[in-house]
Amino acid sequence: MSDGALSQDEIDALLAGVDSSSLGGGPTPAPMAPSMGGLSQADIQALQGFLASTVDAQSSNLSMMTGAQVSIRGPQISSTNRDALLGQLPDVVTVVKADFSSGFPGEHMFLIPEATAKSIASLMNKEENIELDEMAMSVLGEVISQLVGTQITSLTDKTGNKSIASVSPEAANIAKAAAALPGGEFPVAMYQLDLGDGAPNQFWEVYGPGVAADISRALSGGGAAAAAPGMNMGGMMPNMGAPAMGMPGMGGGMAMPNMGGMMPNMNMGMGMQGMGGQTNVQPVQFPNLMPHITQQETGNIGLIMDVYMEMTVELGRTRKLIKEILGMGEGTIIELDKLAGEPVDILVNHKLIAKGEVVVIDENFGVRVTEIVSPMERMSDMG
């Protein structure tokens, strides 16, 4: 009878990660399939197939938003690391962070070359030679929001996970070395982009390795995340519940005298097994309150794209008595409540949407938009 000690061969096998049964002439384990950033080849194929199924909808959305015949092709997914990816990028890129906040929480971002980002912003704003200022960053964030919204809608349909949500995209035009990429190996999807002018463009979609693994396995019919190894007490020790319940003829000193020293933290797990099965405890996940416009909603918006709306610029306001108004004549000066140089209000259908500064274009007055009024401010004005 063995005294429980491990032989030197068994110790060496454990350190090398080899099944000790193979030392006794048993079957040799099959080699593992090559992986990319922690993903198997099957995971990569599942993720690539899913992203490829969304490019037609993405192309349609961008065409509607820009007014150009936009085409997206791909993607090609590869495993890379920070240094290898930076080697493919131009010196300056627009980084749009769109991390998943629930469903498959983790890192998610888009990398767009500066020249491509300017082309997209120019099409969106109908303006040539655009600068990537705060307004352009907001426009690019909205573009990515549409792309991610389409992905989330499709991912929800395919996996049945209705809690998937992402944070509001934040765009920044920075040197590529300043991009906060995931650590280690991670998957990256490279797309080909045609903005209607035939010029080739590229952009990259980067996933944190954990996010990509969860999504690909959910697409393949697996769970969102694999259970921690060694925690399935029912599979490892099927008869552990009996000593805990107290079998006849076995004293307290005879029932597994070394369990306290071997597994000091497993008593709760054993107790749950003895009561009729392992309890599956999961954290509560709440969906993001930020709305995402789906492809169908985008199509509905397209129905009213050619509806005219009244836009006015308000220099200022004042209040006068009727007798003061009746007394006005040529040369009367009316003092407004705006100070010189203070931003003017831009209204659509008499609702404040932005603020700007007065400029002169050739011989005409114009207004340069300097600030978009936040939704909260609009709601307070309506109240």
Kinemage of the C-alpha trace (Angstrom):
@kinemage 1
@onewidth
@group {chain A} dominant
@subgroup {mainchain}
@vectorlist {calphas} color= white
{ca met a 1} P 0.000 0.000 0.000
{ca ser a 2} L 1.301 3.417 -0.874
{ca asp a 3} L 2.227 5.709 1.999
{ca gly a 4} L 0.822 8.717 0.053
{ca ala a 5} L 4.241 10.115 -0.879
{ca leu a 6} L 4.875 11.206 -4.475
{ca ser a 7} L 7.719 9.714 -6.429
{ca gln a 8} L 10.321 11.990 -8.035
{ca asp a 9} L 8.894 11.166 -11.485
{ca glu a 10} L 5.422 12.227 -10.369
{ca ile a 11} L 6.765 15.468 -8.876
{ca asp a 12} L 8.619 16.284 -12.099
{ca ala a 13} L 5.467 15.540 -14.095
{ca leu a 14} L 3.367 17.893 -11.948
{ca leu a 15} L 5.915 20.704 -12.292
{ca ala a 16} L 5.963 20.224 -16.054
{ca gly a 17} L 2.140 20.243 -16.274
{ca val a 18} L 1.990 16.613 -17.511
{ca asp a 19} L -0.686 14.109 -16.439
{ca ser a 20} L 1.036 11.593 -14.187
{ca ser a 21} L -1.014 8.779 -15.771
{ca ser a 22} L 1.135 9.117 -18.879
{ca leu a 23} L 4.160 8.049 -16.838
{ca gly a 24} L 2.660 4.613 -16.364
{ca gly a 25} L 2.165 3.909 -20.045
{ca gly a 26} L -1.314 5.492 -20.300
{ca pro a 27} L -2.503 7.395 -23.363
{ca thr a 28} L -0.578 10.548 -24.191
{ca pro a 29} L -2.733 13.686 -23.962
{ca ala a 30} L -3.547 15.322 -27.311
{ca pro a 31} L -1.624 18.546 -27.996
{ca met a 32} L -3.579 21.726 -27.372
{ca ala a 33} L -4.674 23.817 -30.349
{ca pro a 34} L -2.681 27.025 -30.849
{ca ser a 35} L -4.297 30.044 -29.230
{ca met a 36} L -4.274 33.791 -29.810
{ca gly a 37} L -4.081 35.947 -26.745
{ca gly a 38} L -5.715 33.223 -24.646
{ca leu a 39} L -8.262 32.372 -27.387
{ca ser a 40} L -8.452 29.064 -29.199
{ca gln a 41} L -8.704 28.922 -32.973
{ca ala a 42} L -12.415 28.134 -32.600
{ca asp a 43} L -12.859 31.263 -30.446
{ca ile a 44} L -11.125 33.397 -33.065
{ca gln a 45} L -13.320 31.985 -35.847
{ca ala a 46} L -16.490 32.604 -33.805
{ca leu a 47} L -15.526 36.229 -33.093
{ca gln a 48} L -14.451 36.896 -36.678
{ca gly a 49} L -17.652 35.389 -38.063
{ca phe a 50} L -19.760 37.543 -35.759
{ca leu a 51} L -17.950 40.795 -36.660
{ca ala a 52} L -18.084 39.961 -40.365
{ca ser a 53} L -21.866 39.509 -40.097
{ca thr a 54} L -22.252 43.127 -38.907
{ca val a 55} L -20.212 44.974 -41.564
{ca asp a 56} L -23.117 45.363 -44.010
{ca ala a 57} L -25.243 47.049 -41.351
{ca gln a 58} L -22.258 49.153 -40.292
{ca ser a 59} L -21.678 50.285 -43.892
{ca ser a 60} L -25.342 51.220 -44.234
{ca asn a 61} L -25.291 53.218 -40.988
{ca leu a 62} L -22.170 55.167 -41.955
{ca ser a 63} L -23.534 55.847 -45.432
{ca met a 64} L -26.691 57.290 -43.912
{ca met a 65} L -24.768 59.417 -41.410
{ca thr a 66} L -22.206 60.804 -43.848
{ca gly a 67} L -24.236 61.012 -47.061
{ca ala a 68} L -21.465 59.113 -48.892
{ca gln a 69} L -21.379 55.548 -50.206
{ca val a 70} L -19.351 54.070 -47.346
{ca ser a 71} L -18.144 50.474 -47.480
{ca ile a 72} L -16.542 48.461 -44.671
{ca arg a 73} L -14.824 45.144 -45.433
{ca gly a 74} L -13.298 42.517 -43.183
{ca pro a 75} L -12.311 42.142 -40.519
{ca gln a 76} L -9.090 40.213 -40.222
{ca ile a 77} L -8.464 39.158 -36.620
{ca ser a 78} L -4.980 38.482 -35.313
{ca ser a 79} L -3.276 38.163 -31.965
{ca thr a 80} L -0.820 40.917 -31.194
{ca asn a 81} L 0.754 42.916 -28.413
{ca arg a 82} L 1.331 46.592 -27.788
{ca asp a 83} L 4.669 46.906 -29.602
{ca ala a 84} L 3.534 44.928 -32.650
{ca leu a 85} L 0.313 46.929 -33.033
{ca leu a 86} L 2.037 50.293 -32.589
{ca gly a 87} L 4.336 49.293 -35.441
{ca gln a 88} L 1.314 49.151 -37.787
{ca leu a 89} L -0.138 52.523 -36.765
{ca pro a 90} L 0.738 56.018 -37.991
{ca asp a 91} L 2.380 58.388 -35.523
{ca val a 92} L -0.921 60.068 -34.571
{ca val a 93} L -4.219 58.212 -34.152
{ca thr a 94} L -7.709 58.928 -32.894
{ca val a 95} L -8.431 56.560 -30.020
{ca val a 96} L -12.114 56.001 -29.198
{ca lys a 97} L -12.675 54.137 -25.933
{ca ala a 98} L -15.951 52.197 -25.862
{ca asp a 99} L -15.478 49.705 -23.027
{ca phe a 100} L -18.240 47.206 -22.322
{ca ser a 101} L -19.782 48.016 -18.949
{ca ser a 102} L -22.000 44.942 -18.536
{ca gly a 103} L -22.792 41.655 -20.223
{ca phe a 104} L -19.168 41.097 -21.212
{ca pro a 105} L -17.442 43.855 -19.227
{ca gly a 106} L -13.918 44.870 -20.147
{ca glu a 107} L -11.657 46.801 -22.503
{ca his a 108} L -12.853 47.730 -25.990
{ca met a 109} L -11.588 50.513 -28.263
{ca phe a 110} L -11.179 51.686 -31.851
{ca leu a 111} L -7.989 53.111 -33.382
{ca ile a 112} L -8.438 55.399 -36.396
{ca pro a 113} L -5.530 57.043 -38.278
{ca glu a 114} L -5.638 60.838 -38.007
{ca ala a 115} L -6.176 61.331 -41.754
{ca thr a 116} L -9.085 58.861 -41.801
{ca ala a 117} L -10.621 60.486 -38.717
{ca lys a 118} L -10.489 63.884 -40.445
{ca ser a 119} L -12.154 62.448 -43.553
{ca ile a 120} L -15.005 60.962 -41.500
{ca ala a 121} L -15.502 64.186 -39.510
{ca ser a 122} L -15.460 66.236 -42.739
{ca leu a 123} L -18.176 64.078 -44.265
{ca met a 124} L -20.267 64.269 -41.101
{ca asn a 125} L -19.957 68.069 -40.775
{ca lys a 126} L -20.033 68.758 -44.552
{ca glu a 127} L -16.856 70.782 -44.075
{ca glu a 128} L -13.489 70.480 -45.818
{ca asn a 129} L -10.075 70.752 -44.143
{ca ile a 130} L -11.601 70.128 -40.740
{ca glu a 131} L -9.531 70.231 -37.563
{ca leu a 132} L -9.892 67.471 -34.985
{ca asp a 133} L -11.143 69.777 -32.240
{ca glu a 134} L -13.637 69.012 -29.477
{ca met a 135} L -16.564 69.173 -31.884
{ca ala a 136} L -14.923 66.725 -34.301
{ca met a 137} L -14.120 64.374 -31.397
{ca ser a 138} L -17.791 64.447 -30.417
{ca val a 139} L -18.781 63.577 -33.987
{ca leu a 140} L -16.345 60.654 -34.107
{ca gly a 141} L -17.638 59.445 -30.748
{ca glu a 142} L -21.162 59.405 -32.190
{ca val a 143} L -19.955 57.407 -35.207
{ca ile a 144} L -18.402 54.764 -32.958
{ca ser a 145} L -21.512 54.781 -30.770
{ca gln a 146} L -23.527 53.753 -33.836
{ca leu a 147} L -21.059 50.970 -34.686
{ca val a 148} L -21.036 49.610 -31.142
{ca gly a 149} L -24.816 49.876 -30.887
{ca thr a 150} L -25.190 47.682 -33.964
{ca gln a 151} L -22.755 45.147 -32.533
{ca ile a 152} L -24.587 45.037 -29.198
{ca thr a 153} L -27.954 44.517 -30.918
{ca ser a 154} L -26.592 41.626 -32.994
{ca leu a 155} L -24.703 40.158 -30.034
{ca thr a 156} L -27.856 40.225 -27.903
{ca asp a 157} L -29.801 38.385 -30.615
{ca lys a 158} L -27.124 35.715 -31.051
{ca thr a 159} L -26.318 35.055 -27.366
{ca gly a 160} L -29.592 35.907 -25.624
{ca asn a 161} L -27.668 38.091 -23.163
{ca lys a 162} L -29.842 41.183 -22.741
{ca ser a 163} L -27.564 42.951 -20.260
{ca ile a 164} L -24.865 43.903 -22.785
{ca ala a 165} L -24.035 47.607 -22.690
{ca ser a 166} L -21.060 49.891 -23.226
{ca val a 167} L -19.957 53.237 -21.867
{ca ser a 168} L -20.405 56.376 -23.949
{ca pro a 169} L -17.491 56.476 -26.428
{ca glu a 170} L -14.762 59.021 -25.671
{ca ala a 171} L -12.482 60.105 -28.525
{ca ala a 172} L -9.029 61.678 -28.327
{ca asn a 173} L -6.460 62.437 -31.030
{ca ile a 174} L -3.090 61.507 -29.537
{ca ala a 175} L 0.355 60.156 -30.337
{ca lys a 176} L 0.157 56.405 -30.787
{ca ala a 177} L 2.608 55.789 -27.938
{ca ala a 178} L 0.093 57.359 -25.523
{ca ala a 179} L -2.691 54.890 -26.405
{ca ala a 180} L -3.777 52.822 -23.388
{ca leu a 181} L -3.745 49.385 -25.012
{ca pro a 182} L -4.416 46.139 -23.125
{ca gly a 183} L -1.448 44.342 -21.594
{ca gly a 184} L 0.087 41.135 -22.933
{ca glu a 185} L -1.413 39.364 -25.948
{ca phe a 186} L -4.802 40.567 -27.156
{ca pro a 187} L -6.948 40.151 -30.297
{ca val a 188} L -7.289 43.000 -32.790
{ca ala a 189} L -9.649 43.228 -35.779
{ca met a 190} L -8.475 45.234 -38.793
{ca tyr a 191} L -11.105 46.660 -41.159
{ca gln a 192} L -10.807 48.112 -44.661
{ca leu a 193} L -12.797 51.329 -45.094
{ca asp a 194} L -13.885 53.077 -48.308
{ca leu a 195} L -15.477 56.499 -47.729
{ca gly a 196} L -16.884 56.692 -51.235
{ca asp a 197} L -13.822 58.218 -52.887
{ca gly a 198} L -12.062 54.929 -53.637
{ca ala a 199} L -9.132 55.799 -51.342
{ca pro a 200} L -8.090 52.890 -49.081
{ca asn a 201} L -8.435 53.448 -45.341
{ca gln a 202} L -8.014 51.217 -42.341
{ca phe a 203} L -9.084 51.201 -38.736
{ca trp a 204} L -8.597 48.757 -35.892
{ca glu a 205} L -10.907 47.389 -33.207
{ca val a 206} L -9.159 46.176 -30.053
{ca tyr a 207} L -10.653 43.843 -27.445
{ca gly a 208} L -9.298 43.002 -24.032
{ca pro a 209} L -8.431 39.265 -24.040
{ca gly a 210} L -11.013 38.482 -21.354
{ca val a 211} L -13.798 40.296 -23.232
{ca ala a 212} L -12.997 38.536 -26.499
{ca ala a 213} L -12.910 35.144 -24.785
{ca asp a 214} L -16.289 35.681 -23.103
{ca ile a 215} L -17.943 36.905 -26.319
{ca ser a 216} L -16.559 34.145 -28.548
{ca arg a 217} L -17.506 31.386 -26.100
{ca ala a 218} L -20.997 32.808 -25.680
{ca leu a 219} L -21.334 32.857 -29.484
{ca ser a 220} L -20.245 29.213 -29.545
{ca gly a 221} L -22.952 28.288 -27.032
{ca gly a 222} L -20.766 28.264 -23.937
{ca gly a 223} L -21.086 30.342 -20.784
{ca ala a 224} L -19.859 33.897 -20.484
{ca ala a 225} L -16.908 32.762 -18.430
{ca ala a 226} L -15.459 29.389 -17.485
{ca ala a 227} L -15.700 28.234 -13.885
{ca ala a 228} L -12.536 28.419 -11.801
{ca pro a 229} L -10.608 25.111 -11.954
{ca gly a 230} L -10.800 22.867 -8.909
{ca met a 231} L -13.922 24.496 -7.452
{ca asn a 232} L -16.429 21.841 -8.551
{ca met a 233} L -16.656 19.928 -5.287
{ca gly a 234} L -19.342 17.555 -6.626
{ca gly a 235} L -17.010 16.299 -9.378
{ca met a 236} L -13.875 16.055 -7.248
{ca met a 237} L -15.311 14.455 -4.102
{ca pro a 238} L -18.753 12.926 -4.772
{ca asn a 239} L -18.996 11.267 -1.340
{ca met a 240} L -17.880 14.205 0.761
{ca gly a 241} L -21.444 14.884 1.917
{ca ala a 242} L -21.812 11.577 3.774
{ca pro a 243} L -19.113 12.100 6.463
{ca ala a 244} L -20.413 15.601 7.014
{ca met a 245} L -23.926 14.264 7.647
{ca gly a 246} L -22.623 11.655 10.116
{ca met a 247} L -22.699 7.980 9.087
{ca pro a 248} L -23.504 5.205 11.591
{ca gly a 249} L -20.521 3.519 13.197
{ca met a 250} L -18.096 6.366 12.413
{ca gly a 251} L -16.919 8.505 15.231
{ca gly a 252} L -16.127 12.131 14.892
{ca gly a 253} L -12.415 11.377 15.138
{ca met a 254} L -12.511 8.827 12.313
{ca ala a 255} L -14.254 10.958 9.710
{ca met a 256} L -11.497 12.621 7.634
{ca pro a 257} L -9.158 13.787 10.413
{ca asn a 258} L -6.992 15.917 8.105
{ca met a 259} L -9.674 17.901 6.282
{ca gly a 260} L -9.258 20.956 8.451
{ca gly a 261} L -5.590 21.218 7.576
{ca met a 262} L -5.914 20.316 3.897
{ca met a 263} L -8.771 22.631 2.907
{ca pro a 264} L -9.436 25.202 5.650
{ca asn a 265} L -11.789 27.256 3.489
{ca met a 266} L -13.910 24.493 1.959
{ca asn a 267} L -16.268 23.744 4.876
{ca met a 268} L -18.997 26.030 3.486
{ca gly a 269} L -18.799 24.376 0.068
{ca met a 270} L -19.064 20.902 1.614
{ca gly a 271} L -22.043 21.932 3.676
{ca met a 272} L -23.847 23.175 0.582
{ca gln a 273} L -23.119 19.880 -1.208
{ca gly a 274} L -24.535 17.925 1.708
{ca met a 275} L -27.745 19.947 1.494
{ca gly a 276} L -28.478 18.875 -2.065
{ca gly a 277} L -26.175 20.417 -4.684
{ca gln a 278} L -23.790 23.241 -5.437
{ca thr a 279} L -25.242 26.746 -5.320
{ca asn a 280} L -24.525 28.872 -8.386
{ca val a 281} L -23.935 32.435 -7.156
{ca gln a 282} L -23.551 35.205 -9.726
{ca pro a 283} L -23.251 38.987 -9.354
{ca val a 284} L -26.247 41.099 -10.299
{ca gln a 285} L -25.740 42.891 -13.626
{ca phe a 286} L -27.667 46.027 -14.453
{ca pro a 287} L -27.947 47.337 -18.031
{ca asn a 288} L -26.389 50.670 -18.924
{ca leu a 289} L -28.836 53.557 -18.697
{ca met a 290} L -27.236 55.255 -21.722
{ca pro a 291} L -29.446 54.414 -24.729
{ca his a 292} L -27.974 52.843 -27.842
{ca ile a 293} L -29.617 53.520 -31.182
{ca thr a 294} L -30.296 50.230 -32.963
{ca gln a 295} L -30.174 49.689 -36.701
{ca gln a 296} L -33.974 49.799 -36.899
{ca glu a 297} L -34.093 53.072 -34.955
{ca thr a 298} L -31.434 54.508 -37.250
{ca gly a 299} L -33.567 53.602 -40.243
{ca asn a 300} L -36.559 55.357 -38.701
{ca ile a 301} L -34.509 58.508 -38.212
{ca gly a 302} L -33.594 58.345 -41.893
{ca leu a 303} L -37.261 58.894 -42.788
{ca ile a 304} L -37.149 62.473 -41.451
{ca met a 305} L -33.625 63.432 -42.525
{ca asp a 306} L -34.965 65.831 -45.208
{ca val a 307} L -37.443 67.622 -42.903
{ca tyr a 308} L -36.666 71.341 -42.629
{ca met a 309} L -36.289 72.919 -39.195
{ca glu a 310} L -35.928 76.554 -38.253
{ca met a 311} L -32.535 77.530 -36.865
{ca thr a 312} L -32.039 80.950 -35.311
{ca val a 313} L -29.163 82.721 -33.613
{ca glu a 314} L -30.102 84.907 -30.688
{ca leu a 315} L -27.768 87.805 -29.868
{ca gly a 316} L -29.605 88.618 -26.666
{ca arg a 317} L -32.884 89.589 -25.061
{ca thr a 318} L -34.445 92.468 -23.175
{ca arg a 319} L -37.824 93.443 -21.754
{ca lys a 320} L -39.594 96.723 -22.475
{ca leu a 321} L -42.872 98.314 -21.519
{ca ile a 322} L -45.401 98.897 -24.266
{ca lys a 323} L -44.950 102.641 -23.975
{ca glu a 324} L -41.165 102.239 -24.426
{ca ile a 325} L -41.667 100.118 -27.544
{ca leu a 326} L -44.154 102.624 -28.993
{ca gly a 327} L -41.628 105.375 -28.368
{ca met a 328} L -38.899 103.712 -30.452
{ca gly a 329} L -37.745 105.391 -33.616
{ca glu a 330} L -34.794 105.526 -35.957
{ca gly a 331} L -31.558 105.734 -34.013
{ca thr a 332} L -32.958 104.163 -30.827
{ca ile a 333} L -30.394 101.943 -29.133
{ca ile a 334} L -31.689 98.784 -27.429
{ca glu a 335} L -29.443 97.350 -24.748
{ca leu a 336} L -29.450 93.525 -24.605
{ca asp a 337} L -28.658 91.229 -21.691
{ca lys a 338} L -25.557 89.811 -23.434
{ca leu a 339} L -22.114 91.189 -22.745
{ca ala a 340} L -19.724 91.987 -25.566
{ca gly a 341} L -17.868 88.820 -26.577
{ca glu a 342} L -20.267 86.541 -24.712
{ca pro a 343} L -21.386 83.434 -26.669
{ca val a 344} L -24.629 83.767 -28.582
{ca asp a 345} L -27.439 81.188 -28.407
{ca ile a 346} L -28.199 78.810 -31.298
{ca leu a 347} L -31.793 77.576 -31.313
{ca val a 348} L -33.623 74.956 -33.387
{ca asn a 349} L -37.387 75.413 -33.364
{ca his a 350} L -36.880 77.858 -30.502
{ca lys a 351} L -35.053 75.258 -28.363
{ca leu a 352} L -31.475 75.966 -27.270
{ca ile a 353} L -29.071 73.342 -28.667
{ca ala a 354} L -25.680 75.104 -28.812
{ca lys a 355} L -23.693 78.272 -28.228
{ca gly a 356} L -21.236 80.000 -30.504
{ca glu a 357} L -19.321 83.120 -31.442
{ca val a 358} L -20.101 85.592 -34.213
{ca val a 359} L -17.677 85.574 -37.151
{ca val a 360} L -17.574 87.249 -40.554
{ca ile a 361} L -17.382 85.044 -43.658
{ca asp a 362} L -16.582 87.174 -46.712
{ca glu a 363} L -19.269 89.833 -46.305
{ca asn a 364} L -21.758 87.767 -44.343
{ca phe a 365} L -22.181 87.148 -40.652
{ca gly a 366} L -21.743 83.611 -39.400
{ca val a 367} L -21.618 81.744 -36.113
{ca arg a 368} L -18.889 79.309 -35.120
{ca val a 369} L -20.261 76.642 -32.766
{ca thr a 370} L -18.202 76.544 -29.581
{ca glu a 371} L -20.364 74.428 -27.280
{ca ile a 372} L -23.115 71.831 -27.612
{ca val a 373} L -25.678 72.124 -24.833
{ca ser a 374} L -25.819 68.926 -22.779
{ca pro a 375} L -29.056 66.876 -22.627
{ca met a 376} L -29.390 67.720 -18.926
{ca glu a 377} L -29.371 71.446 -19.683
{ca arg a 378} L -31.973 70.954 -22.400
{ca met a 379} L -34.205 69.039 -19.980
{ca ser a 380} L -33.887 71.776 -17.361
{ca asp a 381} L -34.847 74.403 -19.959
{ca met a 382} L -37.909 72.394 -20.914
{ca gly a 383} L -38.924 72.183 -17.265
